[in-house]
Amino acid sequence: MMIKVKNLGKEFTTPQGKLTALQNISFTVVEGEVFGIMGPSGAGKSTLVRCLNYLERPTTGTIQVAGRDLATLNPRELARVRQQMGMIFQHFNLLKLRTVAQNIAFPLEIARWPREKIKDRVEELLNIVGLTDKAQAYPHQLSGGQKQRVGIARALACRPRLLLSDEATSALDTETTQSILGLLQHINRNLGVTIVIISHELAVIKQMAHRVAVLSEGQLVEMGTAAQVFTRPHAAATKRLLTTDTLAPPVRSQPLSLEPALAVGEVI
């Protein structure tokens, strides 16, 4: 089991009092799968993903990653576990004064990899994400899709077993989104990386996820295979979400298998 979440709750203290962002959430993520988490804005999706890597410490409940309870780890141990958990952000979060290659190298420098190994790994990652010709470019010289590819390469730098994707395509147009999703499929199928993908874009979850969890007002209201959730929803919140999602582009209705991926498409 890659992730095991049990009775997770998260509260924030505000001037108006305590705000409950998540309550009593339990689920597991199997190694090698793409696990989708969807829900409307404000449902608690981003808070949940930040709890999964302990950027936010849960108020209640436990999170185990690869059998290790994150609450029991000291800072050094937690840092090691986080190296096995890559993170992809909506707005890329690239370092503006670093080249593409230097951005990808950054987590390797923090992990104190030898210089020659960093060079080799960066070249390998540039090839994986299709940016070998952009190694010396700066973020402002890249398109949105290229920036996200740099973000993905950086997230893969330390060879993580788990990739957390928080609204990674929300700032991209439809064509570029398809290119990025194709890359993520390639990473999941060919590199064996487990992916947790969080999105309010139902088309993204429908295309990518093997299993899906639905959040509403901080609670997990439904979970099942992508086919079950999208074709036979049970929770009222899920039905509302599917009914109101009228702007999503058409995508494949079948969940992905874990078979080898097709070649990654053209870089956008």
C-alpha positions in Angstrom: 0.0 0.0 0.0 1.5 3.3 -1.0 -0.8 5.6 1.1 -3.1 4.9 3.9 -5.2 7.7 5.3 -7.3 7.0 8.4 -9.8 9.4 10.1 -8.0 12.5 8.8 -9.2 15.8 10.1 -7.8 19.3 9.7 -8.9 22.5 11.4 -7.6 26.1 11.0 -7.8 28.8 13.6 -9.3 32.1 12.1 -10.3 35.4 13.7 -13.9 34.1 13.4 -13.0 30.9 15.2 -12.1 27.4 14.1 -12.6 26.4 10.5 -13.0 22.7 9.7 -11.3 22.0 6.3 -11.3 18.2 6.5 -13.1 15.7 8.7 -13.0 12.0 9.1 -11.4 11.1 5.8 -10.1 7.6 5.2 -8.8 6.0 2.0 -5.9 4.0 0.5 -3.8 4.5 -2.6 -2.4 1.3 -4.2 1.1 1.4 -5.5 1.2 1.9 -9.3 -2.3 3.4 -9.6 -3.5 6.9 -10.5 -5.8 8.0 -7.7 -8.1 11.0 -8.5 -9.5 13.4 -5.9 -12.2 15.7 -7.2 -14.7 18.2 -5.9 -15.9 21.8 -6.2 -13.8 24.8 -5.2 -13.5 24.9 -1.4 -14.1 21.2 -0.9 -10.7 20.7 0.8 -8.8 19.2 -2.1 -5.6 21.3 -1.8 -5.6 21.0 2.0 -5.8 17.3 1.6 -2.8 17.0 -0.7 -0.8 19.3 1.6 -1.6 16.9 4.4 -0.4 14.0 2.4 3.2 15.3 2.4 2.8 17.0 5.8 3.2 20.5 4.5 0.1 20.8 6.6 0.0 18.7 9.8 -3.4 17.0 10.3 -5.3 17.9 13.4 -6.6 14.3 13.8 -6.0 11.0 12.2 -3.0 9.3 10.6 -1.2 9.2 7.3 1.0 6.4 6.3 3.3 6.5 3.2 5.0 3.3 2.2 4.2 1.9 5.6 5.6 4.8 7.6 3.4 6.9 9.9 4.4 10.5 9.0 3.4 11.7 12.5 6.2 9.6 14.1 9.0 10.9 12.0 11.6 13.4 13.1 12.4 16.3 10.7 15.3 14.5 9.0 13.3 11.3 8.5 10.3 13.3 7.2 12.7 15.1 4.7 13.8 11.7 3.4 10.2 10.5 2.9 9.4 13.8 1.1 12.2 13.1 -1.4 10.1 10.1 -2.4 7.0 12.3 -2.9 7.3 14.6 -5.9 4.9 17.6 -6.1 3.5 19.4 -9.2 1.8 22.8 -8.7 -0.8 24.7 -10.6 1.4 27.8 -11.1 4.7 25.9 -11.7 6.7 27.6 -8.9 9.8 27.8 -11.0 12.9 29.8 -9.9 12.9 32.8 -12.3 16.7 33.4 -12.1 17.6 29.7 -12.8 17.7 28.0 -16.2 15.5 25.0 -17.0 18.4 22.7 -16.2 19.2 24.5 -12.9 15.5 24.4 -11.8 15.5 20.6 -12.4 18.8 20.3 -10.5 17.6 22.2 -7.5 16.1 19.3 -5.5 19.2 17.2 -6.3 21.5 19.9 -4.9 19.4 20.0 -1.7 19.7 16.2 -1.5 23.5 16.7 -2.0 23.9 14.5 -5.0 27.4 14.6 -6.6 27.8 17.2 -9.4 28.4 14.6 -12.1 25.3 12.6 -11.1 23.2 15.7 -11.1 24.3 16.5 -14.6 23.4 13.0 -15.8 20.1 13.0 -14.0 19.1 16.4 -15.4 19.9 15.3 -19.0 17.8 12.1 -18.4 14.9 14.1 -17.1 15.0 16.7 -19.9 14.7 13.8 -22.3 11.8 12.3 -20.4 9.8 15.5 -20.6 10.8 16.4 -24.1 12.8 19.6 -23.3 16.4 18.7 -24.3 16.6 21.9 -26.4 15.4 24.1 -23.6 18.1 23.3 -21.0 19.6 26.8 -20.9 16.3 28.7 -21.3 14.8 30.7 -18.5 11.2 30.3 -17.3 10.1 33.6 -18.9 11.1 32.1 -22.3 8.8 29.1 -22.0 5.2 28.5 -22.8 2.8 27.4 -20.0 3.0 23.7 -21.1 6.8 23.8 -21.2 6.9 25.4 -17.7 4.8 22.6 -16.3 7.0 20.0 -18.0 10.0 21.6 -16.1 7.9 21.3 -12.9 7.2 17.6 -13.6 10.9 17.0 -14.3 11.9 18.7 -11.1 9.3 16.7 -9.2 10.8 13.5 -10.6 14.4 14.5 -9.9 15.0 12.4 -6.8 13.3 9.3 -8.3 10.1 9.5 -6.2 7.7 6.6 -5.9 4.8 9.0 -5.5 3.8 12.1 -7.5 1.2 14.5 -6.0 -0.4 16.7 -8.7 -2.4 19.7 -7.3 -4.5 21.3 -10.2 -1.5 20.8 -12.5 -3.4 21.6 -15.6 -5.8 24.3 -14.4 -3.7 27.2 -15.8 -3.4 25.5 -19.2 -5.5 25.5 -22.4 -7.2 22.3 -23.6 -4.5 21.2 -26.1 -1.7 21.8 -23.7 -3.6 20.0 -20.9 -3.8 16.9 -23.2 0.0 17.0 -23.7 0.7 17.2 -20.0 -1.8 14.4 -19.2 -0.1 12.3 -21.9 3.2 12.9 -20.1 1.8 11.9 -16.7 0.3 8.7 -18.2 3.8 7.9 -19.6 5.3 8.5 -16.2 2.7 6.3 -14.5 2.8 3.4 -16.9 6.5 3.4 -18.0 8.2 4.5 -14.8 5.8 2.9 -12.4 5.2 6.1 -10.4 2.1 6.2 -8.3 0.1 9.4 -8.9 -2.4 11.3 -6.8 -4.1 13.8 -9.1 -6.3 16.5 -7.6 -8.5 18.6 -9.9 -11.8 20.4 -10.1 -11.7 19.6 -13.8 -13.8 16.4 -14.1 -12.5 15.7 -17.6 -9.0 15.4 -16.2 -10.0 13.0 -13.5 -12.1 11.0 -15.9 -9.2 10.6 -18.3 -6.5 9.9 -15.8 -7.8 8.1 -12.7 -8.2 4.4 -12.0 -10.0 5.2 -8.8 -11.7 8.4 -7.7 -12.6 10.0 -4.3 -15.1 12.8 -4.2 -14.8 15.6 -1.6 -17.6 17.9 -0.6 -17.4 20.5 2.2 -14.4 18.7 3.7 -15.9 15.3 3.7 -15.2 12.2 1.5 -18.7 11.5 0.1 -18.0 8.9 -2.5 -15.2 6.6 -3.7 -14.9 3.9 -6.4 -13.5 3.2 -9.9 -13.6 6.0 -12.4 -16.3 4.1 -14.3 -18.5 3.7 -11.2 -18.2 7.2 -10.0 -18.9 8.8 -13.4 -21.6 6.5 -14.7 -23.3 5.4 -11.4 -22.8 8.1 -8.8 -24.5 7.6 -5.4 -23.8 10.7 -3.4 -25.9 13.8 -4.1 -22.8 15.9 -4.1 -21.3 13.8 -6.9 -24.5 14.0 -9.0 -24.5 17.8 -8.6 -20.9 17.9 -9.6 -21.4 15.8 -12.7 -24.6 17.7 -13.7 -23.0 21.2 -13.4 -19.8 20.2 -15.2 -21.0 21.3 -18.7 -17.9 23.0 -19.9 -15.5 20.0 -19.7 -14.1 18.9 -23.1 -15.0 15.3 -24.2 -12.5 12.6 -23.1 -12.3 8.9 -23.0 -14.9 7.4 -20.7 -12.9 4.3 -19.7 -10.3 4.4 -16.9 -6.7 3.8 -17.8 -5.2 0.3 -17.5 -1.6 -0.2 -16.2 -0.4 -1.3 -19.6 2.7 0.3 -21.3 2.0 3.8 -22.5 2.0 5.1 -26.0 4.8 7.4 -26.9 4.6 10.9 -25.4 3.0 13.4 -27.7 4.5 16.5 -29.2 5.7 19.1 -26.8 3.4 22.2 -26.5 
